[in-house]
Amino acid sequence: MLLSFLSIMHHTIRLSQMRIGVDLDGVVADFTQGWTSQYKIDFGNEIKEEDITEWGLSKPLTHFEEEIDFWNWAKDFNGSSIFRNLKTYENAVKVLFEISMDGHEVVIISSKPWWSIHDTLIWLGENKIPSKEIHFLEDKWKIDCDVYIDDAPHQLENFVKNVPDKLILRFVRPYNRPVAGTKDLNSWLELNSLLESYNL
């Protein structure tokens, strides 16, 4: 009986100590809706989410010749970048709050461009994202976490290559494909069960 009790306590402690590295755009923040709605306002062309089947924002998806042209456009809309007013995905904030209350550490890990950092920090505060640790860098795998959630194909591959022993979750989007060594996360409501199964 004592052994069972200790086993349960150990399992609870492990759960409470989990660090969960969370990407923002395409995971918490609906970057697709944000930029496509602004693109329609500025250029009159409607791009649907299901049309975005590859990673990249220049031709042929948009009229921009190069990725840098897209980002130059996205830098300034009446003094704010495209990242300033993004909506959150359904249940994202709710689930992040719940797992934070359960004792997990929510660690924000984003590869935002430098000019968007101030807007992003304001956005995190306004949307009450429950994190005390925020990182802006490209090599996300260098931030030590137990779990990583991302949507970018190259980031997922980097996690698998560099930290294959961690739980790596691909947030499924039309523009990414299954990556060996990751598990699929189709909605925020699936996260708790994946965390629990990882700790068994």
N, CA, C and O of each residue as an XYZ file, in Angstrom:
800
protein
N       0.829     -1.204      0.000
C       0.000      0.000      0.000
C       0.865      1.256      0.000
O       0.610      2.208     -0.737
N       1.918      1.234      0.863
C       2.823      2.372      0.931
C       3.537      2.571     -0.400
O       3.733      3.703     -0.844
N       3.931      1.449     -1.043
C       4.607      1.534     -2.333
C       3.708      2.167     -3.378
O       4.162      2.995     -4.168
N       2.422      1.782     -3.391
C       1.472      2.371     -4.332
C       1.332      3.863     -4.097
O       1.297      4.652     -5.041
N       1.252      4.239     -2.833
C       1.101      5.654     -2.485
C       2.315      6.444     -2.962
O       2.180      7.525     -3.537
N       3.519      5.884     -2.714
C       4.733      6.566     -3.138
C       4.807      6.673     -4.654
O       5.278      7.678     -5.187
N       4.342      5.640     -5.347
C       4.327      5.650     -6.804
C       3.414      6.749     -7.333
O       3.761      7.455     -8.279
N       2.244      6.886     -6.714
C       1.307      7.936     -7.116
C       1.907      9.307     -6.850
O       1.792     10.212     -7.676
N       2.553      9.461     -5.687
C       3.171     10.737     -5.341
C       4.284     11.083     -6.327
O       4.419     12.237     -6.733
N       5.085     10.083     -6.715
C       6.170     10.313     -7.673
C       5.606     10.756     -9.013
O       6.140     11.665     -9.649
N       4.515     10.107     -9.446
C       3.873     10.468    -10.705
C       3.369     11.906    -10.648
O       3.516     12.652    -11.617
N       2.779     12.302     -9.526
C       2.255     13.659     -9.365
C       3.384     14.682     -9.405
O       3.248     15.743    -10.014
N       4.503     14.357     -8.748
C       5.638     15.269     -8.731
C       6.194     15.455    -10.133
O       6.532     16.568    -10.535
N       6.286     14.344    -10.882
C       6.787     14.443    -12.257
C       5.903     15.357    -13.088
O       6.402     16.184    -13.850
N       4.593     15.210    -12.943
C       3.680     16.058    -13.692
C       3.875     17.519    -13.324
O       3.870     18.387    -14.198
N       4.045     17.796    -12.039
C       4.127     19.175    -11.585
C       5.421     19.849    -12.016
O       5.509     21.077    -12.021
N       6.429     19.053    -12.380
C       7.716     19.622    -12.739
C       7.913     19.771    -14.250
O       8.999     20.153    -14.684
N       6.929     19.489    -15.033
C       7.103     19.528    -16.477
C       7.204     20.951    -17.001
O       6.404     21.822    -16.657
N       8.206     21.161    -17.839
C       8.363     22.433    -18.550
C       7.868     22.229    -19.974
O       8.343     21.339    -20.680
N       6.924     23.045    -20.391
C       6.297     22.879    -21.698
C       6.644     24.086    -22.570
O       6.167     25.196    -22.335
N       7.481     23.849    -23.574
C       7.895     24.906    -24.494
C       6.845     25.109    -25.566
O       6.532     24.190    -26.323
N       6.302     26.311    -25.630
C       5.173     26.602    -26.510
C       5.531     27.681    -27.532
O       5.919     28.789    -27.162
N       5.401     27.359    -28.781
C       5.539     28.337    -29.863
C       4.310     29.251    -29.852
O       3.293     28.913    -29.246
N       4.400     30.392    -30.512
C       3.259     31.305    -30.547
C       2.503     31.247    -31.870
O       1.366     30.778    -31.911
N       3.117     31.715    -32.944
C       2.395     31.831    -34.219
C       2.100     30.459    -34.817
O       2.998     29.637    -35.003
N       0.826     30.233    -35.113
C       0.405     28.942    -35.632
C       0.102     27.932    -34.551
O      -0.322     26.812    -34.839
N       0.319     28.328    -33.292
C       0.077     27.439    -32.158
C      -0.866     28.094    -31.154
O      -1.917     27.541    -30.828
N      -0.489     29.264    -30.670
C      -1.349     30.039    -29.762
C      -2.010     31.189    -30.517
O      -3.212     31.421    -30.390
N      -1.217     31.895    -31.292
C      -1.707     33.050    -32.055
C      -2.049     32.640    -33.485
O      -1.273     31.951    -34.148
N      -3.219     33.072    -33.949
C      -3.666     32.716    -35.298
C      -3.035     33.671    -36.307
O      -3.666     34.610    -36.791
N      -1.772     33.396    -36.603
C      -1.024     34.222    -37.545
C      -1.641     34.175    -38.939
O      -1.679     35.189    -39.636
N      -2.120     33.014    -39.343
C      -2.715     32.868    -40.675
C      -3.906     33.800    -40.861
O      -3.984     34.525    -41.853
N      -4.831     33.779    -39.909
C      -5.998     34.659    -39.996
C      -5.574     36.125    -39.980
O      -6.147     36.957    -40.683
N      -4.562     36.429    -39.168
C      -4.113     37.805    -39.038
C      -3.563     38.373    -40.332
O      -3.964     39.453    -40.763
N      -2.636     37.640    -40.956
C      -2.025     38.214    -42.146
C      -2.919     38.109    -43.383
O      -2.893     38.992    -44.239
N      -3.713     37.030    -43.483
C      -4.567     36.906    -44.676
C      -5.678     37.955    -44.676
O      -6.046     38.460    -45.737
N      -6.214     38.288    -43.510
C      -7.258     39.321    -43.460
C      -6.678     40.689    -43.811
O      -7.329     41.486    -44.486
N      -5.454     40.963    -43.353
C      -4.808     42.238    -43.696
C      -4.424     42.269    -45.171
O      -4.502     43.312    -45.820
N      -4.011     41.125    -45.691
C      -3.643     41.037    -47.105
C      -4.857     41.346    -47.991
O      -4.735     42.035    -49.004
N      -6.007     40.840    -47.607
C      -7.225     41.105    -48.376
C      -7.574     42.588    -48.339
O      -7.993     43.153    -49.350
N      -7.405     43.220    -47.183
C      -7.680     44.661    -47.061
C      -6.749     45.462    -47.964
O      -7.184     46.375    -48.666
N      -5.467     45.112    -47.939
C      -4.471     45.898    -48.669
C      -4.441     45.616    -50.164
O      -4.207     46.522    -50.964
N      -4.681     44.347    -50.549
C      -4.475     43.967    -51.951
C      -5.713     43.386    -52.628
O      -5.702     43.148    -53.836
N      -6.789     43.154    -51.856
C      -8.046     42.694    -52.440
C      -8.117     41.220    -52.745
O      -9.136     40.756    -53.257
N      -7.072     40.460    -52.450
C      -7.060     39.024    -52.744
C      -7.322     38.218    -51.476
O      -6.704     38.455    -50.438
N      -8.240     37.269    -51.573
C      -8.547     36.425    -50.422
C      -7.746     35.131    -50.489
O      -7.780     34.415    -51.490
N      -7.038     34.846    -49.426
C      -6.278     33.600    -49.314
C      -6.868     32.819    -48.154
O      -6.887     33.298    -47.020
N      -7.351     31.616    -48.438
C      -7.960     30.792    -47.399
C      -6.900     29.916    -46.729
O      -5.863     29.608    -47.316
N      -7.184     29.526    -45.493
C      -6.213     28.731    -44.735
C      -5.874     27.435    -45.461
O      -4.720     27.006    -45.466
N      -6.869     26.816    -46.068
C      -6.611     25.547    -46.763
C      -5.751     25.730    -48.016
O      -5.225     24.759    -48.558
N      -5.609     26.992    -48.477
C      -4.745     27.270    -49.627
C      -3.269     27.258    -49.243
O      -2.399     27.124    -50.103
N      -2.993     27.397    -47.951
C      -1.609     27.505    -47.482
C      -1.109     26.096    -47.152
O      -1.214     25.637    -46.015
N      -0.579     25.438    -48.140
C      -0.198     24.032    -47.990
C       1.312     23.827    -47.902
O       1.776     22.696    -47.755
N       2.081     24.909    -47.991
C       3.535     24.824    -47.881
C       4.020     25.912    -46.942
O       3.328     26.903    -46.711
N       5.228     25.716    -46.399
C       5.836     26.696    -45.511
C       6.470     27.789    -46.370
O       7.428     27.523    -47.097
N       5.957     28.995    -46.297
C       6.486     30.094    -47.103
C       5.383     31.080    -47.444
O       4.225     30.700    -47.615
N       5.754     32.350    -47.540
C       4.740     33.399    -47.694
C       4.983     34.287    -48.909
O       4.389     35.359    -49.025
N       5.851     33.847    -49.813
C       6.069     34.609    -51.041
C       5.352     33.890    -52.188
O       4.437     33.103    -51.946
N       5.755     34.151    -53.417
C       5.114     33.507    -54.556
C       5.240     31.993    -54.453
O       6.249     31.497    -53.950
N       4.231     31.240    -54.920
C       3.019     31.678    -55.612
C       1.833     31.998    -54.691
O       0.767     32.390    -55.165
N       2.019     31.832    -53.388
C       0.911     32.061    -52.470
C       0.481     33.522    -52.461
O      -0.712     33.822    -52.516
N       1.443     34.424    -52.392
C       1.163     35.858    -52.435
C       1.865     36.454    -53.647
O       2.509     35.739    -54.415
N       1.740     37.753    -53.812
C       2.410     38.414    -54.930
C       3.846     38.797    -54.588
O       4.587     39.259    -55.456
N       4.245     38.611    -53.333
C       5.584     39.007    -52.925
C       6.630     38.102    -53.579
O       6.497     36.878    -53.580
N       7.660     38.717    -54.128
C       8.696     37.959    -54.825
C       9.535     37.117    -53.872
O       9.875     35.974    -54.179
N       9.868     37.687    -52.711
C      10.716     37.017    -51.731
C      10.089     37.112    -50.346
O       9.230     37.958    -50.095
N      10.534     36.226    -49.445
C      10.034     36.259    -48.068
C      10.270     37.616    -47.413
O       9.423     38.100    -46.663
N      11.426     38.235    -47.697
C      11.748     39.524    -47.090
C      10.738     40.593    -47.490
O      10.473     41.522    -46.728
N      10.173     40.457    -48.695
C       9.163     41.420    -49.152
C       7.896     41.292    -48.310
O       7.268     42.291    -47.957
N       7.531     40.056    -47.995
C       6.372     39.841    -47.119
C       6.610     40.485    -45.764
O       5.744     41.193    -45.249
N       7.787     40.241    -45.180
C       8.057     40.747    -43.833
C       8.182     42.260    -43.798
O       7.826     42.891    -42.803
N       8.682     42.841    -44.869
C       8.730     44.305    -44.930
C       7.319     44.886    -44.928
O       7.070     45.926    -44.318
N       6.404     44.214    -45.609
C       4.994     44.639    -45.589
C       4.397     44.460    -44.195
O       3.633     45.310    -43.736
N       4.738     43.366    -43.520
C       4.129     43.025    -42.234
C       4.647     43.865    -41.063
O       4.102     43.791    -39.962
N       5.692     44.660    -41.291
C       6.310     45.413    -40.198
C       5.447     46.536    -39.641
O       5.498     46.819    -38.444
N       4.661     47.174    -40.489
C       4.027     48.411    -40.033
C       2.620     48.593    -40.592
O       2.422     48.795    -41.790
N       1.653     48.514    -39.683
C       0.263     48.835    -39.996
C      -0.193     49.863    -38.965
O      -0.576     49.514    -37.848
N      -0.146     51.124    -39.355
C      -0.498     52.218    -38.436
C       0.321     52.174    -37.148
O      -0.204     52.383    -36.055
N       1.612     51.899    -37.296
C       2.513     51.942    -36.152
C       2.710     50.630    -35.427
O       3.511     50.561    -34.494
N       2.001     49.581    -35.828
C       2.150     48.274    -35.190
C       2.441     47.216    -36.243
O       2.080     47.373    -37.410
N       3.089     46.150    -35.829
C       3.376     45.061    -36.756
C       2.173     44.127    -36.862
O       1.194     44.271    -36.130
N       2.257     43.184    -37.769
C       1.185     42.206    -37.970
C       0.932     41.394    -36.707
O      -0.157     40.846    -36.534
N       1.920     41.309    -35.826
C       1.807     40.477    -34.625
C       1.046     41.146    -33.485
O       0.736     40.501    -32.483
N       0.748     42.418    -33.630
C       0.191     43.175    -32.509
C      -1.231     42.769    -32.148
O      -1.584     42.761    -30.969
N      -2.057     42.431    -33.139
C      -3.484     42.218    -32.885
C      -3.994     40.846    -33.317
O      -5.157     40.704    -33.694
N      -3.131     39.844    -33.263
C      -3.551     38.503    -33.668
C      -4.570     37.929    -32.678
O      -4.514     38.192    -31.477
N      -5.491     37.146    -33.214
C      -6.444     36.430    -32.359
C      -5.777     35.163    -31.832
O      -4.805     34.676    -32.411
N      -6.301     34.639    -30.737
C      -5.805     33.364    -30.220
C      -6.658     32.233    -30.793
O      -7.832     32.421    -31.112
N      -6.047     31.063    -30.916
C      -6.794     29.896    -31.370
C      -7.763     29.436    -30.278
O      -7.541     29.666    -29.089
N      -8.814     28.796    -30.702
C      -9.833     28.309    -29.772
C      -9.215     27.424    -28.690
O      -8.461     26.495    -28.981
N      -9.545     27.728    -27.454
C      -9.137     26.969    -26.260
C      -7.655     27.107    -25.903
O      -7.214     26.518    -24.917
N      -6.878     27.866    -26.677
C      -5.441     27.957    -26.408
C      -5.166     28.551    -25.030
O      -4.457     27.947    -24.225
N      -5.715     29.715    -24.756
C      -5.444     30.379    -23.483
C      -6.054     29.590    -22.327
O      -5.450     29.474    -21.261
N      -7.237     29.056    -22.539
C      -7.922     28.265    -21.508
C      -7.059     27.072    -21.088
O      -6.869     26.840    -19.894
N      -6.541     26.320    -22.049
C      -5.752     25.128    -21.740
C      -4.403     25.513    -21.135
O      -3.933     24.854    -20.208
N      -3.784     26.562    -21.644
C      -2.516     27.010    -21.062
C      -2.706     27.410    -19.605
O      -1.864     27.114    -18.757
N      -3.810     28.078    -19.322
C      -4.107     28.456    -17.933
C      -4.309     27.210    -17.075
O      -3.816     27.140    -15.949
N      -5.028     26.234    -17.604
C      -5.306     25.012    -16.841
C      -4.022     24.240    -16.531
O      -3.825     23.792    -15.402
N      -3.152     24.085    -17.526
C      -1.938     23.314    -17.271
C      -0.994     24.084    -16.350
O      -0.232     23.484    -15.592
N      -1.046     25.404    -16.419
C      -0.256     26.210    -15.502
C      -0.754     26.039    -14.075
O       0.042     25.918    -13.144
N      -2.066     26.029    -13.907
C      -2.645     25.824    -12.582
C      -2.368     24.416    -12.062
O      -2.342     24.194    -10.851
N      -2.163     23.471    -12.970
C      -1.836     22.093    -12.580
C      -0.374     21.938    -12.166
O       0.037     20.855    -11.748
N       0.401     22.992    -12.278
C       1.790     22.948    -11.839
C       2.821     22.922    -12.944
O       4.020     22.969    -12.670
N       2.380     22.849    -14.188
C       3.335     22.867    -15.298
C       3.882     24.279    -15.499
O       3.213     25.266    -15.192
N       5.099     24.359    -16.015
C       5.681     25.649    -16.393
C       5.464     25.866    -17.885
O       5.916     25.067    -18.705
N       4.778     26.940    -18.233
C       4.587     27.289    -19.635
C       5.738     28.208    -20.044
O       5.885     29.312    -19.519
N       6.550     27.735    -20.989
C       7.713     28.479    -21.454
C       7.459     28.896    -22.904
O       7.336     28.044    -23.784
N       7.383     30.186    -23.150
C       7.157     30.670    -24.512
C       8.487     30.677    -25.266
O       9.469     31.261    -24.808
N       8.502     30.021    -26.428
C       9.715     29.966    -27.258
C       9.315     30.339    -28.688
O       8.641     29.573    -29.376
N       9.732     31.506    -29.115
C       9.301     32.014    -30.420
C      10.494     32.529    -31.215
O      11.435     33.089    -30.652
N      10.444     32.334    -32.525
C      11.506     32.849    -33.400
C      11.043     34.117    -34.107
O      11.268     34.281    -35.306
N      10.404     34.999    -33.374
C       9.894     36.252    -33.945
C      11.040     37.126    -34.481
O      12.152     37.082    -33.956
N      10.767     37.912    -35.518
C      11.749     38.905    -35.944
C      11.927     39.966    -34.854
O      11.002     40.241    -34.090
N      13.114     40.555    -34.790
C      13.449     41.479    -33.697
C      12.469     42.643    -33.615
O      12.169     43.129    -32.524
N      11.967     43.095    -34.772
C      11.113     44.281    -34.767
C       9.706     43.996    -34.245
O       8.907     44.919    -34.081
N       9.403     42.745    -33.987
C       8.060     42.402    -33.496
C       8.032     42.128    -31.995
O       6.965     41.874    -31.437
N       9.187     42.177    -31.334
C       9.260     41.735    -29.944
C       8.412     42.597    -29.017
O       7.706     42.067    -28.159
N       8.470     43.902    -29.175
C       7.662     44.767    -28.300
C       6.174     44.501    -28.476
O       5.437     44.402    -27.496
N       5.733     44.385    -29.725
C       4.322     44.079    -29.983
C       3.940     42.729    -29.385
O       2.844     42.564    -28.850
N       4.850     41.772    -29.481
C       4.576     40.429    -28.955
C       4.445     40.444    -27.436
O       3.555     39.795    -26.888
N       5.313     41.170    -26.756
C       5.235     41.257    -25.301
C       3.927     41.900    -24.854
O       3.316     41.466    -23.878
N       3.502     42.934    -25.572
C       2.213     43.562    -25.267
C       1.082     42.574    -25.504
O       0.156     42.473    -24.699
N       1.162     41.843    -26.613
C       0.140     40.855    -26.966
C       0.046     39.766    -25.903
O      -1.057     39.368    -25.526
N       1.170     39.284    -25.421
C       1.175     38.253    -24.387
C       0.473     38.752    -23.127
O      -0.282     38.010    -22.497
N       0.721     40.008    -22.761
C       0.078     40.568    -21.581
C      -1.406     40.767    -21.769
O      -2.200     40.420    -20.895
N      -1.787     41.321    -22.902
C      -3.202     41.591    -23.150
C      -4.025     40.308    -23.236
O      -5.198     40.290    -22.862
N      -3.410     39.242    -23.726
C      -4.134     37.976    -23.850
C      -3.957     37.074    -22.630
O      -4.434     35.939    -22.601
N      -3.257     37.610    -21.621
C      -3.096     36.904    -20.335
C      -2.513     35.496    -20.514
O      -3.003     34.527    -19.932
N      -1.469     35.408    -21.321
C      -0.791     34.130    -21.518
C       0.005     33.808    -20.246
O       0.866     34.594    -19.852
N      -0.265     32.666    -19.595
C       0.319     32.372    -18.287
C       1.749     31.848    -18.362
O       1.989     30.650    -18.211
N       2.691     32.751    -18.595
C       4.095     32.346    -18.657
C       4.962     33.377    -17.955
O       4.744     34.582    -18.078
N       5.950     32.882    -17.216
C       6.922     33.759    -16.573
C       8.274     33.684    -17.280
O       9.246     34.310    -16.857
N       8.317     32.910    -18.358
C       9.590     32.707    -19.067
C       9.348     32.791    -20.571
O       8.576     32.015    -21.134
N      10.018     33.743    -21.208
C       9.799     33.999    -22.629
C      11.149     34.085    -23.335
O      12.054     34.790    -22.889
N      11.268     33.358    -24.439
C      12.515     33.358    -25.212
C      12.212     33.686    -26.668
O      11.232     33.208    -27.239
N      13.074     34.513    -27.256
C      12.998     34.793    -28.682
C      14.313     34.326    -29.306
O      15.352     34.957    -29.113
N      14.268     33.231    -30.046
C      15.475     32.697    -30.681
C      15.086     31.689    -31.756
O      13.963     31.185    -31.774
N      16.025     31.404    -32.645
C      15.777     30.473    -33.740
C      16.014     29.032    -33.307
O      15.242     28.141    -33.662
N      17.089     28.795    -32.533
C      17.413     27.436    -32.097
C      16.616     27.091    -30.842
O      17.157     27.072    -29.736
N      15.334     26.820    -31.025
C      14.426     26.643    -29.891
C      14.801     25.451    -29.011
O      14.551     25.470    -27.806
N      15.390     24.433    -29.593
C      15.731     23.220    -28.854
C      16.753     23.484    -27.751
O      16.919     22.654    -26.856
N      17.441     24.629    -27.802
C      18.431     24.958    -26.779
C      17.789     25.347    -25.444
O      18.459     25.351    -24.412
N      16.512     25.670    -25.461
C      15.792     25.967    -24.221
C      15.304     24.644    -23.642
O      14.487     23.957    -24.255
N      15.797     24.295    -22.484
C      15.518     22.980    -21.909
C      14.068     22.864    -21.441
O      13.639     23.574    -20.530
N      13.332     21.976    -22.065
C      11.945     21.695    -21.691
C      11.708     20.190    -21.760
O      12.502     19.449    -22.339
N      10.617     19.755    -21.167
C      10.227     18.346    -21.246
C       9.368     18.087    -22.478
O       9.364     16.989    -23.035
N       8.643     19.118    -22.889
C       7.697     19.020    -23.998
C       7.867     20.256    -24.872
O       8.087     21.358    -24.369
N       7.765     20.064    -26.184
C       7.807     21.189    -27.113
C       6.588     21.114    -28.024
O       6.242     20.043    -28.523
N       5.939     22.259    -28.237
C       4.788     22.338    -29.140
C       5.115     23.352    -30.222
O       5.382     24.517    -29.927
N       5.093     22.910    -31.479
C       5.439     23.804    -32.581
C       4.696     23.379    -33.832
O       4.177     22.266    -33.917
N       4.653     24.286    -34.807
C       4.001     23.974    -36.081
C       4.953     24.056    -37.262
O       4.625     23.598    -38.356
N       6.136     24.637    -37.051
C       7.072     24.843    -38.152
C       7.824     23.559    -38.482
O       8.448     22.975    -37.597
N       7.780     23.108    -39.727
C       8.448     21.853    -40.101
C       9.923     21.821    -39.727
O      10.400     20.817    -39.200
N      10.658     22.909    -39.992
C      12.096     22.895    -39.703
C      12.369     22.882    -38.203
O      13.361     22.305    -37.758
N      11.495     23.512    -37.420
C      11.685     23.485    -35.974
C      11.420     22.084    -35.420
O      12.155     21.602    -34.558
N      10.382     21.444    -35.912
C      10.073     20.083    -35.480
C      11.231     19.139    -35.790
O      11.596     18.303    -34.964
N      11.805     19.276    -36.983
C      12.946     18.446    -37.353
C      14.154     18.726    -36.463
O      14.898     17.809    -36.115
N      14.349     19.993    -36.095
C      15.457     20.357    -35.206
C      15.269     19.764    -33.815
O      16.232     19.305    -33.201
N      14.041     19.770    -33.319
C      13.767     19.160    -32.016
C      14.102     17.669    -32.050
O      14.773     17.151    -31.157
N      13.627     16.990    -33.089
C      13.859     15.538    -33.200
C      15.351     15.242    -33.293
O      15.836     14.282    -32.694
N      16.069     16.058    -34.036
C      17.509     15.844    -34.217
C      18.286     16.091    -32.928
O      19.202     15.336    -32.603
N      17.929     17.140    -32.195
C      18.745     17.581    -31.067
C      18.255     17.132    -29.695
O      19.059     16.963    -28.778
N      16.936     16.935    -29.542
C      16.395     16.497    -28.239
C      15.357     15.389    -28.457
O      14.196     15.549    -28.080
N      15.765     14.277    -29.058
C      14.821     13.225    -29.431
C      14.146     12.531    -28.252
O      13.135     11.851    -28.430
N      14.699     12.698    -27.045
C      14.117     12.052    -25.873
C      12.953     12.841    -25.276
O      12.284     12.360    -24.361
N      12.709     14.040    -25.783
C      11.622     14.868    -25.272
C      10.324     14.584    -26.040
O      10.350     14.004    -27.126
N       9.192     15.001    -25.460
C       7.914     14.881    -26.159
C       7.776     16.070    -27.099
O       7.696     17.217    -26.659
N       7.749     15.787    -28.390
C       7.696     16.837    -29.408
C       6.340     16.747    -30.108
O       6.020     15.739    -30.739
N       5.562     17.799    -29.989
C       4.200     17.802    -30.526
C       4.106     18.700    -31.747
O       4.428     19.887    -31.696
N       3.654     18.105    -32.846
C       3.395     18.884    -34.068
C       1.960     19.380    -34.015
O       1.024     18.582    -34.069
N       1.776     20.707    -33.910
C       0.419     21.225    -33.997
C       0.011     21.147    -35.465
O       0.576     21.843    -36.309
N      -0.948     20.320    -35.761
C      -1.304     20.004    -37.149
C      -1.940     21.210    -37.831
O      -2.945     21.750    -37.369
N      -1.332     21.617    -38.936
C      -1.832     22.710    -39.769
C      -1.745     22.280    -41.234
O      -1.003     21.352    -41.558
N      -2.495     22.942    -42.126
C      -2.460     22.545    -43.537
C      -1.078     22.647    -44.176
O      -0.809     21.977    -45.173
N      -0.201     23.476    -43.616
C       1.114     23.711    -44.206
C       2.214     22.839    -43.612
O       3.380     23.010    -43.967
N       1.876     21.902    -42.712
C       2.938     21.004    -42.246
C       2.533     19.546    -42.452
O       1.364     19.236    -42.679
N       3.496     18.687    -42.371
C       3.301     17.256    -42.612
C       3.813     16.476    -41.403
O       4.591     17.013    -40.615
N       3.390     15.220    -41.239
C       3.919     14.420    -40.129
C       5.446     14.367    -40.161
O       6.056     14.257    -41.224
N       6.045     14.447    -38.982
C       7.502     14.375    -38.843
C       7.819     13.208    -37.921
O       7.348     13.161    -36.785
N       8.614     12.270    -38.410
C       8.995     11.107    -37.595
C       9.640     11.570    -36.291
O      10.520     12.431    -36.289
N       9.188     10.987    -35.188
C       9.715     11.369    -33.888
C       8.858     12.376    -33.150
O       9.163     12.743    -32.016
N       7.776     12.829    -33.793
C       6.840     13.758    -33.150
C       5.474     13.092    -33.010
O       5.183     12.094    -33.670
N       4.653     13.654    -32.148
C       3.257     13.238    -32.031
C       2.366     14.380    -32.495
O       2.709     15.552    -32.339
N       1.228     14.031    -33.064
C       0.325     15.048    -33.591
C      -0.594     15.598    -32.513
O      -1.137     14.859    -31.692
N      -0.752     16.912    -32.540
C      -1.695     17.614    -31.672
C      -2.669     18.337    -32.596
O      -2.298     19.302    -33.265
N      -3.914     17.870    -32.630
C      -4.897     18.434    -33.556
C      -5.678     19.596    -32.974
O      -6.177     20.443    -33.715
N      -5.789     19.644    -31.657
C      -6.481     20.747    -30.991
C      -5.939     20.879    -29.581
O      -5.351     19.939    -29.045
N      -6.133     22.031    -28.984
C      -5.651     22.260    -27.628
C      -6.295     21.311    -26.626
O      -5.691     20.992    -25.602
N      -7.495     20.864    -26.906
C      -8.192     19.987    -25.974
C      -7.558     18.606    -25.886
O      -7.885     17.836    -24.983
N      -6.656     18.280    -26.809
C      -5.963     16.989    -26.779
C      -4.705     17.014    -25.917
O      -4.131     15.963    -25.634
N      -4.270     18.204    -25.494
C      -2.966     18.321    -24.853
C      -2.858     17.537    -23.547
O      -1.873     16.830    -23.334
N      -3.847     17.650    -22.681
C      -3.756     16.988    -21.374
C      -3.549     15.481    -21.494
O      -2.738     14.907    -20.768
N      -4.271     14.844    -22.399
C      -4.137     13.394    -22.540
C      -2.750     13.020    -23.062
O      -2.203     11.988    -22.672
N      -2.180     13.844    -23.936
C      -0.820     13.576    -24.443
C       0.215     13.742    -23.339
O       1.179     12.980    -23.268
N       0.016     14.738    -22.479
C       0.937     14.931    -21.358
C       0.856     13.772    -20.381
O       1.874     13.301    -19.872
N      -0.352     13.321    -20.127
C      -0.538     12.206    -19.196
C       0.085     10.926    -19.730
O       0.743     10.199    -18.985
N      -0.113     10.647    -20.997
C       0.447      9.429    -21.585
C       1.968      9.481    -21.624
O       2.620      8.442    -21.527
N       2.538     10.654    -21.762
C       3.996     10.823    -21.783
C       4.597     10.498    -20.426
O       5.730     10.022    -20.339
N       3.841     10.754    -19.369
C       4.351     10.548    -18.017
C       4.077      9.169    -17.451
O       4.476      8.884    -16.321
N       3.407      8.304    -18.203
C       3.114      6.953    -17.689
C       4.366      6.082    -17.716
O       4.315      4.916    -17.323
